[in-house]
Amino acid sequence: MNDHLVKAYAFGDNVRVYAATTTNLVEHARTIHDLWPTSAAALGRFLTVSAMMGAMYTKDQELTLRVDGDGPIRGMVATANAHGEVRGYVGNPHVFLQYPSGKLDVGQAVGNGQIHVTKDVKIRDTFTSTARIQSGEIGEDFAYYFTASEQIPSAVGVGVVVTPDNRVATAGGFILQRMPGCPDDIIDTIEAALKALPPVSDMLKDGLAPETIIKQLAGDDHRVLASMDLAYACDCSREKFERGLLTLGKKELTSLRDEDGKIDTVCHFCATVYPFDKAAINRLIDETDKA
């Protein structure tokens, strides 16, 4: 199944629902970052939420999301846009923590701290909102973020299933957001539906597509608004790293050239290496003279 997202209205158009499957992009992230199981589950849940949040925006608008926890994964960063593209990384890819039941302990891996969401809507300055981490399990944390920071009562469910051989078998989730003026009786219906909904990981293991997850949640009381493909995509380039190296200035570039004779820059998001040999560094030094 291709990674994709479905947006719908449900419960008499009183609720907005996003549901997504993200197995391929999370497995891609696991591979390029060499993620151990708990790091893979944490980043996978985070990327899933980020992709769904990106779909809430339009055109060239972008989000940068950070989970700054004090757990052993040492935080996570992701960016997402309105075109279904997402990328991210985790501070420590090599974390494997489990509950006695064998379930991956994402909460302990993330720890306590804060979530930061920076919105770049391409109008003047960016805006950052913050909320405290509630459990470290990602779904509960972003449900609290939406309610506390954006005043949008929300439910968030995300899941990542990692096989014993450390492969992402399936990943996905949903975000349900209550619209303003939602009647009390509809709120009761929503709460009952959420309580009856199976765990996200179970639905994913059963092969449920985003459309089916929405139907599990709202029955026939929903209408699909849009569907879009999702992908792990990085916009890094050699030119961007060149611009970054130029900010070091002539003195620092000369020192790096004389000490090592080369500079190997690495993208945090996709692990692509951009090497700069002595000749390339000399060209950069020449550029600083022209500035």
TAFEN-V358993 format. One record per residue. N is the residue number from 1. RES is the residue in three letters. SS is DSSP state (A for helix, B for strand, O for the rest). OMEGA is omega in degrees with one decimal (999 if undefined). BURIAL is I if it has 9 or more other C-alpha atoms within 8 Angstrom, else O. Layout:
n=[N/N]
res=[RES/RES]
ss=[SS/SS]
omega=[OMEGA/OMEGA]
burial=[BURIAL/BURIAL]
This chain:
n=[1/2/3/4/5/6/7/8/9/10/11/12/13/14/15/16/17/18/19/20/21/22/23/24/25/26/27/28/29/30/31/32/33/34/35/36/37/38/39/40/41/42/43/44/45/46/47/48/49/50/51/52/53/54/55/56/57/58/59/60/61/62/63/64/65/66/67/68/69/70/71/72/73/74/75/76/77/78/79/80/81/82/83/84/85/86/87/88/89/90/91/92/93/94/95/96/97/98/99/100/101/102/103/104/105/106/107/108/109/110/111/112/113/114/115/116/117/118/119/120/121/122/123/124/125/126/127/128/129/130/131/132/133/134/135/136/137/138/139/140/141/142/143/144/145/146/147/148/149/150/151/152/153/154/155/156/157/158/159/160/161/162/163/164/165/166/167/168/169/170/171/172/173/174/175/176/177/178/179/180/181/182/183/184/185/186/187/188/189/190/191/192/193/194/195/196/197/198/199/200/201/202/203/204/205/206/207/208/209/210/211/212/213/214/215/216/217/218/219/220/221/222/223/224/225/226/227/228/229/230/231/232/233/234/235/236/237/238/239/240/241/242/243/244/245/246/247/248/249/250/251/252/253/254/255/256/257/258/259/260/261/262/263/264/265/266/267/268/269/270/271/272/273/274/275/276/277/278/279/280/281/282/283/284/285/286/287/288/289/290/291]
res=[MET/ASN/ASP/HIS/LEU/VAL/LYS/ALA/TYR/ALA/PHE/GLY/ASP/ASN/VAL/ARG/VAL/TYR/ALA/ALA/THR/THR/THR/ASN/LEU/VAL/GLU/HIS/ALA/ARG/THR/ILE/HIS/ASP/LEU/TRP/PRO/THR/SER/ALA/ALA/ALA/LEU/GLY/ARG/PHE/LEU/THR/VAL/SER/ALA/MET/MET/GLY/ALA/MET/TYR/THR/LYS/ASP/GLN/GLU/LEU/THR/LEU/ARG/VAL/ASP/GLY/ASP/GLY/PRO/ILE/ARG/GLY/MET/VAL/ALA/THR/ALA/ASN/ALA/HIS/GLY/GLU/VAL/ARG/GLY/TYR/VAL/GLY/ASN/PRO/HIS/VAL/PHE/LEU/GLN/TYR/PRO/SER/GLY/LYS/LEU/ASP/VAL/GLY/GLN/ALA/VAL/GLY/ASN/GLY/GLN/ILE/HIS/VAL/THR/LYS/ASP/VAL/LYS/ILE/ARG/ASP/THR/PHE/THR/SER/THR/ALA/ARG/ILE/GLN/SER/GLY/GLU/ILE/GLY/GLU/ASP/PHE/ALA/TYR/TYR/PHE/THR/ALA/SER/GLU/GLN/ILE/PRO/SER/ALA/VAL/GLY/VAL/GLY/VAL/VAL/VAL/THR/PRO/ASP/ASN/ARG/VAL/ALA/THR/ALA/GLY/GLY/PHE/ILE/LEU/GLN/ARG/MET/PRO/GLY/CYS/PRO/ASP/ASP/ILE/ILE/ASP/THR/ILE/GLU/ALA/ALA/LEU/LYS/ALA/LEU/PRO/PRO/VAL/SER/ASP/MET/LEU/LYS/ASP/GLY/LEU/ALA/PRO/GLU/THR/ILE/ILE/LYS/GLN/LEU/ALA/GLY/ASP/ASP/HIS/ARG/VAL/LEU/ALA/SER/MET/ASP/LEU/ALA/TYR/ALA/CYS/ASP/CYS/SER/ARG/GLU/LYS/PHE/GLU/ARG/GLY/LEU/LEU/THR/LEU/GLY/LYS/LYS/GLU/LEU/THR/SER/LEU/ARG/ASP/GLU/ASP/GLY/LYS/ILE/ASP/THR/VAL/CYS/HIS/PHE/CYS/ALA/THR/VAL/TYR/PRO/PHE/ASP/LYS/ALA/ALA/ILE/ASN/ARG/LEU/ILE/ASP/GLU/THR/ASP/LYS/ALA]
ss=[O/O/O/B/B/B/B/B/B/B/O/O/O/O/B/B/B/B/B/B/B/O/A/A/A/A/A/A/A/A/A/A/A/O/O/O/A/A/A/A/A/A/A/A/A/A/A/A/A/A/A/A/A/A/O/O/O/O/O/O/O/B/B/B/B/B/B/B/B/O/O/O/O/O/O/B/B/B/B/B/B/O/O/O/B/B/B/B/B/B/O/O/O/O/O/O/O/B/O/O/O/O/O/B/O/A/A/A/A/A/O/O/B/B/B/B/B/B/B/B/O/O/O/O/O/O/B/B/B/B/B/B/O/O/O/O/O/O/A/A/A/A/A/A/A/A/A/A/A/O/O/O/O/B/B/B/B/B/B/B/B/B/O/O/O/O/O/B/B/B/B/B/B/B/B/B/B/B/O/O/O/O/O/A/A/A/A/A/A/A/A/A/A/A/A/A/O/O/O/A/A/A/A/A/A/O/O/O/O/A/A/A/A/A/A/A/A/A/O/O/O/B/B/B/B/B/B/B/B/O/B/B/O/O/O/O/O/A/A/A/A/A/A/A/A/A/O/O/A/A/A/A/A/A/A/A/A/A/A/A/O/O/B/B/B/B/O/O/O/O/O/O/B/B/B/B/O/A/A/A/A/A/A/A/A/A/A/A/A/A/O]
omega=[176.7/175.7/176.4/-177.2/176.3/175.9/-178.0/165.2/-177.2/178.6/178.9/-179.0/177.5/-176.7/173.3/-176.9/170.2/175.3/-173.4/165.7/-171.1/-173.4/-174.7/-178.5/177.3/176.0/176.5/177.8/179.0/-176.5/-174.2/-179.2/-179.0/-175.2/169.1/-168.2/-176.3/174.5/179.0/179.9/-179.2/-179.1/179.2/176.8/-178.6/178.1/179.6/177.1/-178.2/179.3/179.1/177.8/176.8/-179.1/177.0/-175.6/-173.1/172.9/-175.0/179.8/-175.2/175.3/167.3/-175.7/177.8/169.5/-178.2/178.9/-179.7/178.1/-173.8/177.0/173.3/171.7/179.1/176.7/175.6/169.4/-179.9/177.5/-175.6/-177.7/178.0/-179.7/-178.3/175.5/-179.7/176.5/-179.7/-177.5/179.4/-177.0/-171.2/177.6/177.8/179.1/-179.2/165.2/175.7/179.8/-176.7/177.3/-179.7/-175.3/-179.4/-178.1/178.8/-179.6/179.8/178.6/-178.7/179.0/-174.6/170.4/176.2/177.6/179.0/-177.3/174.0/-177.4/175.2/174.4/-179.2/-172.3/172.2/-179.0/-179.4/174.2/-170.4/173.7/-180.0/172.7/-178.6/-176.9/-174.6/-177.8/175.1/180.0/179.2/-177.6/-179.9/172.2/177.2/178.8/-178.8/-176.3/-174.6/-173.8/-177.9/178.5/176.5/177.9/-170.8/168.6/-178.5/175.5/178.7/179.9/174.8/178.3/179.6/-177.6/178.4/177.8/173.1/175.0/178.4/-178.1/-179.8/179.0/178.6/-179.9/179.7/169.4/176.8/-177.9/-179.1/178.9/177.4/177.8/179.9/-178.3/-177.6/-178.1/175.9/177.1/178.5/179.6/178.9/-178.7/177.9/179.7/178.7/179.6/-178.6/-176.3/177.0/175.0/-177.4/-179.1/178.7/178.6/179.7/178.6/177.0/176.0/-177.7/176.2/179.1/179.5/-177.9/176.1/177.7/178.9/175.9/-176.5/-170.7/-177.0/179.3/-177.6/177.1/174.3/-178.2/-179.9/-174.9/174.6/-179.5/176.0/176.6/-179.5/170.7/-174.9/179.3/-179.0/179.5/178.6/176.6/-178.8/178.8/178.9/175.1/179.1/177.5/178.9/179.4/178.9/177.8/-179.2/-174.6/-175.8/-178.2/178.3/178.7/179.0/179.4/177.9/-176.0/-177.9/-172.5/-178.3/179.3/174.1/175.4/177.4/-176.4/176.4/179.1/-172.8/-175.0/176.7/175.1/179.7/175.4/-177.6/175.0/179.5/-175.2/-179.8/179.7/178.4/177.7/178.3/177.6/177.8/177.2/178.9/179.3/177.6/-178.2/-175.6/999]
burial=[O/O/I/I/I/I/I/I/I/I/I/O/O/I/I/I/I/I/I/I/I/I/I/I/I/I/I/I/I/I/O/O/I/O/I/I/I/I/I/I/I/I/I/I/I/I/I/I/I/I/I/I/I/I/I/O/I/O/O/O/I/I/I/I/I/I/I/I/I/I/I/I/I/I/I/I/I/I/I/I/I/I/I/I/I/I/I/I/I/I/O/I/I/I/I/I/I/I/O/O/O/O/O/I/I/I/I/I/I/I/I/I/I/I/I/I/I/I/I/I/O/O/O/O/O/I/O/O/O/I/I/I/I/O/I/I/I/I/I/I/I/I/I/I/I/I/I/I/I/O/O/I/I/I/I/I/I/I/I/I/I/I/O/O/O/O/I/I/I/I/I/I/I/I/I/I/I/I/I/O/O/I/O/O/O/I/I/O/O/I/O/O/I/O/O/O/O/O/O/I/I/O/I/I/I/O/O/I/I/I/I/O/I/I/I/O/I/I/O/O/O/I/O/I/O/O/I/I/I/I/I/I/O/O/O/O/O/O/O/O/I/I/O/O/I/I/O/I/I/I/O/O/I/I/O/I/I/O/O/O/I/I/I/O/I/O/I/O/O/I/I/O/O/I/O/I/I/I/O/O/I/O/O/I/I/O/I/I/O/O/O]
